[in-house]
Amino acid sequence: MSETAQNPNPARIKVFWQPGCTSCLRVKEFLTSQGVEFESIDVHNDADGMKQLNSLGARSVPIVALAGRYTLAQSLNDVIRFLDLKTRAIDALSPQALIGKLDLVLTAAARLTGQLSEDQLRSVFRNRNRTVGALVFHIVRVAQMGLQAAQQIELRFEGFDDLPPDDWRGNELISWAEEIRGQLHAWWRDESDKALSYSVPTYYGERPMHEVLERTTWHAAQHTRQLALILESHGIEPEGRLTPADLAGLPVPEEVWDR
């Protein structure tokens, strides 16, 4: 992270994040790529950092803060505007292409889950206090919430913390992934506005459904990459992991996990 001419007092910028958070990793990588210096604050492992976040009045991460103001950094365009950066985010894939990518993601997540034992699904990985089974559930929940947004059901941050039923095992997680995949195709078949130009309610404001679908797709894809990493940590070669071609055009972070 380095100081640049477009950011004369970069030390004032703070990024609040937590391990395993896909949007957090993405915004930190983006700011670094732009030569923007910032203070990195892990609210999961830094009690004072959490107090600072709470004092801002924010309730989710990632947050980019500057001089007592902040933006919810779910959209890189919001970060660009907030910091007045002279750059732009990459153009989103078409809705049709995103549907195809999300189908690949849900298929891969189900396949990779099938390689994990029940003990492995109940374990936690690295520095995130979430079981691997809960991570699988989260991937599918992200997709489900994206579909619900298309029905004008508000995309709420708290939904990302939902956990699977206590009695769910690998088979239930796989079946649920397949169910949501079916719902994805049913929604797209019946969707009248194939450009997804209408707005939907989210915890970071009214957003075009096209933007929400892009975020849903890359968010689920990044966590599915993490599933492959978890398999590798157990000495298991992931079968049918997401390939560079599968991820092409999605604004996923370069790294798989933020340490």
N, C-alpha and C positions, 0 to 999 in steps of 0.2 A: 504494500500500500504506500503510495507516494503522493506528495503534494503536487498540484498542478496549477497552472495559471488561471483556469476557470474556477478554481476553488481556493481563494487566497487565505482562508482561515480554516483548513480542513479539520483541525483537532476538535472543533466544536461539534462535529457530526458524530452521532452515536448510532450504532446498530444493535438493537436488542434481539436476541435469538435464543434458540434452544437446540440441543443436539438432535439429529434425526429429522429436523424440520426442513422440508424440501424448499419452501419459499425462502427460508432464512439463508440457506446455502446459496440459492440462486442470486439473491440480492447482494450478498457479500462478494460473490464472484464477479457480479456485474460492476459493482463500484470499484473493485480492484482493477478490472479490465479498463475502466475509464480513468485510472490514475487518481482516484479519489481516496484520500486518507480518512480513516474513521476509527473510532474506539469501538472495539468488539466486546459486547457484554452478554455473557451466557447467563440468562436469568434462571436456568435450571440448576446451575451449580454455584451461583453467586447471589447470596441473600441480599446484599446491598444493591446489586443490579436489579433484582426484583422490586426492591423498594423504589428505586429510581423509576422503573417502568410504571409502577402503581401511582407514583406522584404525578406522572404525566396525565393520568386518567385513562391510559390504554389498558386493554384487557386481553390482547392477543399479540403474538409475534408472527412475522418480523415487523419491527418498528424502526423507521429511520427518523431520528430526532435531530433538531437543530435549534439552538437558542430558545428552548422551552416549547417549541412547536414540534409536531410530528406528523408523519403520514403512515397509514397502514400500507406496508410494502408488498401487498399481494400483486400489484400491477407495477411492472417496471416503468410504464408510462407515468404513473403517479409519482414515482421516485424521481424520474427525469424532470417532471414539472416542479416538484417540490424543491429540488436542489438547483433548478435552472441549468441543467446540463445541456451542452450543445451536441446532442446525439439523439438517436431514436432506437426503439426496440425493433426486433425483426418482425416482419409481417407474418400474421397468423396463416396457417394452412386453411384451406376451404373447409366449411362444415362437413362436406362429404368425406374429405380426406381425414378429418379428425375422427369421424365415426369409425372409419376403418382402423385408425390407430388405436382407438379405445377398445375396439373389439380384440385386437392383437394383445393389448395389455391385459384385459380380463382373462383371455385364454392362457396367456403365459403365467399369470398369477395363480390360476387354478392348477396348472401343470406343475409349477414349482412347489406349490403347497403339498402336492401329492408325494413329493420326495422327502418331506420332513416327517420325522417320527412325532408321536404325541408328546414325548418328553421335550423334544426340540421346540415344538410349538408352544409349550408352557414356559420355556426359558426366556431370558431377556438378553438383549444384544448390546454390547458396549455400554455407552453412557446414557442410554435412554431407558427410562423406567416404564417400558411397555413390552409385553410378551410378544413373541414372534406371531403367535396366533392372533393377538390383538392388532398387529401390523397388517396381517392378511385381511382381517375384518375391516380395517381402516381403508385399505385399497378399494374394497368393494363399496364401502360406505361413501367414499369420495365420489365414485361413479354414480351411486344411487342419488346422492344429494344434487349432483349436476342434473340428472334427469328430473328430479323434483323441482329444481329451479325453473325448468321449462314449463312447469305447471303452476308457476307463480307462488310456489312454496319457498319462503325466504331461506336463502343459504345462510345458516347461522354458524358462527365459529364453534359454538359448543357442540355441534353435531360431530365435529372431527374428533371429539374426545369419547364418543360412544364406544362401548365395549360389547363383545359378543356375549350371548347368553352363557352362563356358567357351564352348562352341559354340552356346549358345542365342541366338537372335535374336528379333525381335519376334513372328514367327509362332509360335515355340515357346511364348513367354510367353502369347500369346493362347489357344493350344490348351490350355495347362495351366489357365488360368482357366476355360475352358469345361468341362474335365474335373472340376475341383473343384466347379464349380457343379452338374454332374450328380450328383456324390457327395453334395452337400448335399441334393438332393431325394430321392435314394435313401435316405439316412439318415432323413430326416424321414418318409418314407412308411412305413418299417419300425419307427420308434421307438414303443415301447409306452407309454412314460410321456410323454404330450404336455405335461404340466406341467413336465417336466425337473426334478423335485424331488430327484433323486438327487445325491450328491456326487461330485466328480471331483478327482484330484490335480493341483495346480498348484505352481509355485515359491513362491507366497505362501500356501500352505496348502490344505486341503480346502475346496472351494467348491461351492455348488449349480450344476448344469449350466446352469440358467436364467441365473445371473449370468455364467458364462463365455461363454455365447452372446451376451449383451448386450455384454460387453467385446469379443468377437471382431468383432461387427458394427460397433460404433462405431469401433473401432481401424482396421479395413479401410476404413471410410467416410472417416475423416479423411485417410488416406493417398491415397485416390482423389481427394479434394478437392485435395490437393497436386499430383497429376498434372495436373489442370486448370490450376492455377497455373503449372506448368512449361510447359505448352503456350502459355499467354498470354505467358510470358516470351520465347518464340520468335516471338511475333507471330501465333500460330495460334489461331483461335477454337475452343474445345473443343466438339465435337459431342456433345450428349447428356450434359452434365455432370450431377452429382447436384443436384437441385433442393431448395429448402426443404421441399417436401412429402415428397421422398424421405428427408430427414434428420429430419423431425419425430418427436419422441419419443426420439431418440438423444442421449445426453449428449456430443455432440461439442463441442470448444472453439469459442469464437466466432471466433478467428483461425485462419487456415489454416496458418501457418508461424511458428515461434518464432525470432525473429532473435537 
